Structures are given as C-alpha cells and as structure tokens.
Amino acid sequence: MFEKVIKNSFNFFELKDKPTEEELKNYYKNKYFQENKGSYTIQYSDDEITYVNNILNRKYAVIANIMDIKASMRFLDVGCGEGWALGFFKRKKWEVLGLDFSDYGCKSHNPDCLSHLKTGNIYETLTLLVNENEKFDVIWLDNVLEHVLDPLSILQQCKSLIKTQGVLVIEVPNDFSPLQQYLYNKGIIEKPFWVLIPDHIYYFNREGLDAICRSIGWETKFIMSDFPIDLNLFNANTNYVNDQTKGKSCHQARIDIENFLYSISEIKLNNLYKVMAEMGLGRNIVSFLQVVDPSAKGLSGDIYKQ
C-alpha cells in the first residue's frame, strides 16, 4: 500500500498514480448522498446530534476569537454534505450558501437549508462565484481537500472569495501520523487503514497543511485536532481496524467522551485539542486561516484569555 503514495514538496503524502477527472467523476457518481447508499442514510441519535453541534460551537468560538462577528455575515460551505454547518450558521442569522454534487444529504437531515444549496459540479460553481466577485466572511472546507485533484486551485479560489479579515476553516484527516505509523510498525494493526484509494488523493499532516496553504498566501491563525479515536487500537478489545465489529462501540464512546469533555469547558477542550495537534494526535486536523496581512488580529498560546 505504501508504494502507492509519495511525499510531495509540502512534506505530506499523495497518490503516486492519480485518477483522471473522468475516472473520479464515474467513481463518485451515486456514491454519496443517494438513498440507501453510503453512510449518510443513517439516522442520528440525540447524542450524535449534540456531538455534531458541540463541534460546530467549538469551531465558531475559534472564528469569533479571530474575527469580529457582525450582523449580515456570509458563510460558504464547499461540499456541505448533510448541511449541519449550513443549519448552524443559518440559526446564527448568517447568509449561508452550500455547494454539493447532490442535495440528498441536506434533504435528509437539514431540509430547511435546501433553498441555500447549489447542486452540481462544485468546481464549476466556485469558478462562477469568483467570476461574479462574490465574497464571504467564512469559507468552510470540511473533508474536501483530501478528495480533490488540485487542492492548490481550491485554495486559490477560496482566497478570491474571502472578504478582508475573513476566515477559511479547513478540516482534513490527520494521516501518516506518528501514532498511525507506530501502530503499524509495531504490528498492532494489520494494514494502513488510512490509505483509501481512490477516495483520498492527498494525505495531510499539520505541517504539510500549513505549508501548502502558506504557498497560496494563507496564514494559519489557529490549528487543533479532534478526538484521538486511534488510541483504541492499542487495545485488542477495541481494535476496530483488525476487528471491524468494534467500530460502532468505539464511535459511541467517542461521542460520549467528547460530549462529557465539552460539558466541562468548551474553551479548555479547544486548547486541549490544540496541544494534541502539536503532538500529531487526533483523527482530523482543523485549521483556521486568514489571507496574509501584517495588521490582522492573530492568535498565540491559548486561543482564549482566561
């Protein structure tokens, strides 16, 4: 599996032999957000919905600490999926717009956001928005960059679409992490489960994500990870890679633990995940960026004044 990836100039991995645009189009056709197919047809429990909203609240808190939140702000979700972020910002009275190839996920879980959704080729729609000189205060790329053939192009388009002092929020899987490689090298897991071909074309880490964004003129203001679910793999009784039947219980434990930690302190939980990101831990990386501007408000140390 490792022979299928190479390390690029930004110091993260990518597929050696990438699919063509047409191959990707055929692969994804009807894969996501179609009735009775994929993971997006499931019904979420109250605890899961609380978990999703807690994550959105934590991200919103970081955004609010980077930029001044005002009335009539604009939010763009590129690859909005089930529409959870759209619904969240809509309830905050923001003007929201979501882009996705299909409306099935949004229709199933956030139907009140359908009027704010543009379906079809995301990349063509982004180009149209750039040509129309549209501008947004926050642009959201949640698990998008790892799937695309040209992440640099997406980052450049977002730069054209962001308002002055606006914030770009990127979430990507934390792949080839020190933890994953340790587990594999020690024989604790049987395969590098994070290499998903052709779903994932790029395999980001914290430093690599910062480097590719910086090359376009984006400056990282804050970066954090999320719940380090891969720690379950040390225990044979919860090793969901070697025994996939363990996955559901590990996922439920993640929800319960994260909801509990959030109930203690949203602020401290964000700062905990900041430290974990610095250690290379967490299943995903979440980066908050602004276009490089020496006068911009920045963050250092903890993201909140205690």
Secondary structure, 3 states (H helix, E strand, C coil): CHHHEEECCCCCEEECCCCCHHHHHHHHCCCCCCCCCCHHHCCCCHHHHHHHHHHHHHHHHHHHHHCCCCCCCEEEEECCCCCHHHHHHHHCCCEEEEEECCCHHHHHHCHHHHHHEEECCHHHHHHHHHHCCCCEEEEEEECCHHHCCCHHHHHHHHHHHEEEEEEEEEEEECCCCHHHHHHHHCCCCCCCCCCCCCCCCEECCHHHHHHHHHHHCEEEEEEEECCCHHHHHHCHHHCCCCCHHHHHHHHHHHHHHHHHHHHHCHHHHHHHHHHHHHHCCCCEEEEEEEECCCCCCCCCCCCCCC
